[in-house]
Amino acid sequence: MKGFNTLSVHAGELRDKRFGNIITPIFLNATFLTPNDTDNAYIDKISGKPFLYTRNGNPTIQALEEKYASLENAKYGLSFSSGMSAISSSLLSILKNGDKVLTIYELYGQTLNFFLNLLPNYGVKVDFISIDKLNELDMISEKCKLIYVESITNPKLKVADLESLGKLTKDLGIYLVVDATFASPYNQRPLEFNASISIHSGTKYIVGHNDVTIGFASFNSEELYKTIAEKRKMFGGVPDPLQAYLALRGMKTLGLRVERQNYNALEVAKFLENHSKVKGVYYPGLQSSPYFSIAKRVLKGFGAVVSFEVKSEECATKVLKNVKVIQAAPSLGGVESLITRPVDTSHSSIPEEIKKALNITPELLRLSVGIEDVEDLIEDLDKALSSCA
Ligand SMILES: Cc1ncc(COP(=O)(O)O)c(C=O)c1O
């Protein structure tokens, strides 16, 4: 495998010497010449034939998927209209009536909704356990067909032990599906731990500029790739070529951005840990984190997201209002630092009992650290925290 940044820049690019183009063109075509009996017609890798219709395949989207797969060190990659489309299309392609799934409580809200409220309608039984229990590996039976996990959870930044889970699911011969959105392919590549599918909300780090909604999945199994590509055609959740182009462009700087974010976030987490107005900090890169030793084994860097609790709900409101460089908004992984209160945003629709069990309180803030100068971010947070009593 060539270096991550070399692949980010060059892998997958559709360069044609007849034009001499360096950058992949945007093929804004819904449809293509068919039949196309041109010699050396460019081939859609999914169908093995010339391109036919963009919902089935498109040259810009194919370039994007090749670049993405190379960054995941995967044989195959697919892109989707959103992260949720990647999750729902992948799972609905594999699961059927009578199957059992094991997953964690700490899921992203809409994914939790999908497991709680949609899969059971199709006869799929879903068992939930805490990520800590899953890491202990004593709850898993070969009777379940699939384990679904988020490699770093939101908003408490708990880390899944993919090393152990990958070994175990391989031994049991069951699927391991990992949403690695909070890690990014720079910090973690789940297929290297034997995951069957790695999934990303590309809306976050991969695109990195808070301007595109997109999703990705990667595989080493040709069968999974073909099955899910076929279902994507049926469900219709492909990105459009313009969206694909913007994602392709954002991806070129993924390694540079995430390296800087890893550094900035660790500095910010250390600052918050020592701040008198802060009650607790959640960041797997802190030595005080209970997930530090797992994180060191399964992550190259600890990511951009730092959550912290302040002393009162009122203080949390003041911080959101008084930050100036940092913007109060949900989402994460982009170049801009964003701060949000999970109870108002990502966790607003999570069932109360789960929110309570996970201890997600109105005093909890989640910060996604961008690529700004870290001194400015620390100064901004310090000033905003100083408005608290
Ligand atoms: C961990 C995780 N998975 C999936 C999603 C869904 O992604 P999208 O918003 O691109 O559909 C999100 C969105 O925030 C997320 O945080």
The ligand as a Gaussian input file, in Angstrom:
#p B3LYP/6-31G(d) Opt

LIG

0 1
 C      -21.692000       7.738000      13.683000
 C      -22.635000       8.194000      12.613000
 N      -23.075000       7.302000      11.717000
 C      -23.922000       7.658000      10.732000
 C      -24.397000       8.954000      10.620000
 C      -25.358000       9.310000       9.522000
 O      -24.693000       9.976000       8.502000
 P      -25.415000      10.980000       7.466000
 O      -25.836000      12.170000       8.257000
 O      -24.351000      11.254000       6.461000
 O      -26.578000      10.231000       6.914000
 C      -23.950000       9.911000      11.515000
 C      -24.432000      11.311000      11.414000
 O      -24.178000      12.141000      12.253000
 C      -23.046000       9.522000      12.552000
 O      -22.597000      10.409000      13.457000

